Structure formats: C-alpha cells, structure tokens
Amino acid sequence: MTTNGTFSCAKVAKDVDQIIFSIHGLAETHEAITQKPGSFLLARRHIVEASTMTSVSINMVLIKRNFHELNDVFAYFSQRCELSTFYSPIPIKSNSGFDYSEDSLEVTEELLEEYRAKLSMIPPPKLGLKHGYQNIYLNDPTCYTSATIPLANCAAGKYKIVIDYDADVYACNFFRSPEFLCGNILSGDAKEIWHTGKGFNHFRRLSLNESFPDKCNNCIKRFKCAGGCLAWTEGYRNENYENVNDFRCEIGHAFVGG
C-alpha cells in the first residue's frame, strides 16, 4: 500500500479484513529505495495505527540492497505492533515488466541456503511464503503427504485475478500477453471471464491434467505444488511452458522422495 499524508487508516480499516504494507528495509534502506525522505516513519505510523483496527501484514520484496535486513525488519515491526503475516519473496524478472537486473538477487544454492536460514528465524505462524517458495522452504514429506488440498503455490486460475491498468484481465502478473488475456472487466461479464478466460483455463488444464514436468515425476510434492511456478522455469524466457520445471528445486535440492 502506498502511503501519503492524506491516507487515513480509520477510513480504510473499517471496511477491510487485512491491509498489506510494502516495506523495503529499515529507515535508511527504505528511503533510499523509495527516494522519498520521511516515507519510513510515515509508513511505520500507518502500520501501527492500522494494526489496532484490523489485521496487518508486511510485504518486503528482497533485492541486493535489503536482503541482509530481512530479519531486522521483521523484528522492528514485531516490537511495535501485532503482525499477521510477514512476506519476503525473492522476485524474478517478468517478461512484461521493467528490468531491474542491477538490483536483482542471483538465485544460487548459497543464496537459497542463506534465505532458508533467515526464514527459519521467523515464527511459523507469522511467516508467509508465496511465489512457490513454500516448495523450496518446506521439505518435510508429511507437509505434502498429509495435506488434503494443494499448497498455495500457483494461484493462477484458482483464486487469483490480475486486472491491468486498462482493465484487461490476466491469471498471473508474470503472464500478461495476448495468449493469456482472459477478457476486459469493463467490457465483459466478470463471471464469464472467470469461467472461460483462456489464461485461467491454461493454468487449470495443467493442474487438472496433472501435466507435471518429467523431473517432477519422482517427487512426492508434485500433486500439491503441480511442478512449481512457471515464471521460475527456463521455458519462461522462450515462452515454452510445457514440461518445464521450477529450476529453484534443483538449485535448492528441494525434490523429495522417489
């Protein structure tokens, strides 16, 4: 959530179940990234205020400049308010987004090991994992064999909808191209778009048909994670989405069983 001088938590909090704030680091780091002096203290004030009215979570996207502050940010805000969830994903470049390669973290075996160590310091009830990182972080077989529903890995076509600035609808932020266009929320019917949108149905087909990559066939996670995140595959760069696996699993030694 972008905060400014006119933002009122009281007006927003009474109508929502949760507010997620974006924090980029502690004060110096946050303001260097936002390039807005005073933005950290303003965000802190809103977070603390909102936490007295509704559920509050923090999303901290990790880059080179703030990776080392992951646990410090969690501790800082945990001491000042009751956090519902703390998210700290490592992003990947989108084919349809801006290029921030200079600030991007290189996902290596060493980085994932350090990342898992940092995440382990956050109490499990507070830790939020998304963009497929739960499949890299959770390697206990019972998490997959005892679960009765798919893990919250790929939300595309299941419980997520992305509306672009021009009201075009997509299933995923990383797949905003004509072949994944589901419709337009202003000119089409929302229910029809959800049920018939070709972007939604592409991801549903992969799950319903159990179209797992070959490398996933011997992993017990496959029925819960469905092969991981398509944006984290070598095929994402050349738009080949069939039979490709999330390459973080190999880097992070995340295959289980078989």
C-alpha positions in Angstrom: 0.0 0.0 0.0 1.3 3.4 -0.9 1.1 5.8 2.0 1.0 9.6 1.9 -0.1 12.5 4.1 -3.8 12.2 3.2 -4.1 8.4 3.9 -6.5 7.6 6.7 -6.2 4.1 8.3 -9.5 4.6 10.1 -11.4 5.1 6.8 -9.8 2.0 5.2 -9.5 -0.4 8.1 -13.2 -0.4 8.9 -14.1 -1.9 5.5 -11.3 -4.5 5.1 -10.1 -7.7 6.7 -6.4 -7.1 6.1 -4.0 -4.4 5.0 -0.7 -5.3 3.5 2.0 -2.7 3.6 5.2 -2.7 1.4 8.3 -2.1 3.4 11.7 -2.1 1.7 14.1 -2.2 4.6 14.8 -0.2 7.7 14.6 3.6 7.5 17.8 4.4 5.5 17.3 1.5 3.1 13.6 2.0 2.7 14.0 5.7 1.8 16.9 5.1 -0.5 14.7 2.7 -2.5 11.6 4.8 -2.4 13.6 8.1 -2.8 11.1 9.8 -0.5 12.6 11.2 2.7 10.4 10.6 5.7 8.5 7.7 4.0 9.7 5.1 6.5 8.4 6.9 9.6 5.1 7.7 7.8 4.7 4.1 6.8 5.5 3.0 10.4 2.8 5.3 11.8 0.2 3.9 9.4 1.2 0.3 10.1 1.0 0.8 13.9 -2.3 2.7 13.6 -3.9 0.1 11.3 -2.8 -2.8 13.5 -5.1 -1.5 16.2 -8.1 -1.7 13.8 -7.6 -4.7 11.5 -5.1 -7.4 10.5 -1.9 -6.0 9.2 0.8 -7.7 7.2 4.1 -6.6 5.7 5.5 -7.5 2.2 9.2 -7.0 1.8 10.4 -7.8 -1.7 14.0 -8.8 -1.5 16.8 -7.3 -3.6 20.5 -6.9 -3.1 20.1 -3.7 -1.1 17.8 -5.1 1.5 18.3 -8.9 1.7 20.6 -8.5 4.8 17.8 -6.6 6.7 15.1 -9.3 6.3 15.1 -10.4 10.0 15.8 -6.8 11.2 12.6 -5.5 9.5 10.5 -8.3 11.0 11.9 -7.7 14.5 11.4 -4.0 14.2 7.8 -4.1 13.4 7.0 -7.1 15.6 8.2 -4.9 18.6 5.8 -2.2 17.6 2.6 -3.9 16.6 0.9 -7.3 16.1 1.8 -8.5 12.6 -0.5 -11.1 11.0 1.9 -12.2 8.3 5.4 -11.3 7.1 6.1 -11.9 3.4 9.6 -11.6 2.0 9.7 -13.1 -1.5 12.7 -13.1 -3.9 11.3 -11.8 -7.2 12.1 -12.9 -10.7 12.1 -10.7 -13.8 8.8 -10.6 -15.6 8.7 -10.9 -19.4 6.2 -8.0 -19.3 7.8 -5.9 -16.6 10.6 -3.5 -16.1 14.2 -4.6 -16.0 15.8 -4.3 -12.5 18.6 -6.7 -13.2 21.2 -4.5 -11.4 19.4 -4.8 -8.1 18.1 -8.4 -8.5 19.4 -11.2 -6.4 21.1 -14.1 -8.2 19.4 -17.2 -7.0 22.1 -19.7 -6.3 22.5 -22.7 -4.0 24.3 -20.5 -1.4 21.6 -17.8 -1.6 18.8 -20.2 -1.1 20.6 -21.8 1.9 21.0 -18.4 3.5 17.4 -17.4 2.6 16.1 -20.6 4.3 18.2 -19.8 7.4 16.7 -16.3 7.6 13.2 -17.6 7.1 13.7 -20.2 9.9 14.2 -17.3 12.4 10.6 -16.1 11.8 7.9 -17.9 13.9 6.0 -20.2 11.5 2.5 -18.6 12.3 3.9 -15.3 11.1 5.8 -16.5 8.1 4.2 -16.0 4.7 5.5 -17.9 1.7 4.4 -17.2 -1.8 5.5 -17.4 -5.5 6.4 -21.0 -5.0 8.9 -20.5 -2.1 6.9 -22.8 0.2 8.1 -25.7 -2.1 11.7 -24.6 -1.7 11.4 -24.0 2.1 9.3 -26.9 3.2 11.0 -30.2 2.6 9.2 -32.3 5.3 7.4 -35.1 3.4 4.5 -35.0 5.8 3.6 -31.5 4.6 2.8 -33.0 1.3 1.5 -36.4 2.1 -0.9 -35.3 4.8 -2.3 -32.2 3.1 -5.7 -32.7 1.7 -5.7 -29.6 -0.6 -3.0 -28.2 -2.9 -0.4 -26.0 -1.3 -0.8 -22.3 -2.1 1.7 -22.4 -4.9 0.3 -21.2 -8.2 -2.9 -19.2 -7.7 -3.4 -18.6 -11.4 -6.8 -19.9 -12.5 -7.7 -21.0 -8.9 -8.1 -18.0 -6.7 -6.3 -15.1 -8.2 -7.2 -12.5 -10.8 -5.0 -9.7 -12.1 -6.6 -6.6 -13.5 -4.2 -4.4 -15.6 -4.3 -0.6 -15.8 -6.6 -0.8 -18.9 -9.0 -3.2 -17.2 -7.6 -6.2 -19.1 -7.8 -9.4 -17.0 -5.0 -12.0 -16.6 -4.4 -15.0 -14.5 -0.9 -14.0 -13.3 1.3 -10.9 -13.2 4.0 -12.8 -15.0 1.8 -13.8 -17.9 0.4 -10.6 -19.4 0.5 -11.3 -23.1 -2.3 -11.8 -25.7 -2.2 -15.6 -25.4 -3.1 -15.3 -21.7 -5.6 -12.5 -22.0 -8.8 -13.5 -20.2 -11.0 -10.5 -21.1 -11.7 -6.9 -20.0 -13.5 -6.3 -16.8 -15.2 -3.1 -18.2 -16.5 -4.6 -21.4 -17.1 -8.2 -20.3 -19.0 -10.1 -17.7 -16.9 -10.9 -14.6 -18.3 -14.4 -14.1 -17.9 -15.3 -17.8 -14.4 -14.1 -17.8 -13.5 -16.2 -14.7 -15.1 -19.3 -16.2 -14.0 -19.0 -19.8 -10.9 -16.8 -19.9 -8.2 -18.6 -21.9 -5.4 -17.5 -19.5 -7.3 -19.0 -16.5 -8.0 -22.2 -18.3 -4.4 -22.7 -19.4 -3.3 -23.0 -15.8 -6.3 -25.0 -14.8 -5.6 -27.5 -17.5 -2.0 -28.0 -16.2 -3.4 -28.8 -12.7 -6.4 -30.9 -13.7 -4.5 -33.0 -16.3 -1.6 -33.4 -13.8 0.7 -32.2 -16.5 3.9 -32.4 -14.4 7.4 -31.9 -15.8 9.3 -35.2 -16.2 11.8 -34.1 -13.5 8.9 -33.9 -11.0 7.5 -37.4 -11.5 9.5 -38.9 -8.7 8.9 -36.1 -6.3 6.1 -36.5 -3.7 5.4 -32.8 -3.8 4.1 -32.9 -7.4 0.4 -33.4 -6.5 0.5 -30.5 -4.2 2.7 -28.0 -6.0 1.9 -29.1 -9.6 5.5 -28.5 -10.8 6.2 -25.2 -9.2 6.0 -21.7 -10.6 6.1 -21.4 -14.4 7.8 -18.0 -14.2 10.7 -19.7 -12.5 11.4 -22.0 -15.4 13.9 -21.9 -18.2 10.9 -22.1 -20.5 9.5 -18.8 -19.3 12.2 -16.9 -21.2 11.4 -18.5 -24.6 7.7 -18.9 -23.9 7.8 -22.7 -23.8 5.6 -23.6 -20.9 5.2 -27.3 -21.5 7.1 -29.9 -19.5 9.3 -27.4 -17.7 10.1 -27.5 -14.0 10.8 -24.7 -11.5 14.6 -24.5 -11.6 14.8 -23.4 -7.9 14.0 -27.0 -6.9 17.3 -28.2 -8.5 19.3 -25.3 -7.1 17.8 -25.7 -3.7 17.8 -29.5 -3.6 14.1 -29.4 -3.0 12.9 -32.6 -4.6 11.6 -35.0 -2.0 11.1 -38.8 -2.3 11.4 -41.0 -5.3 
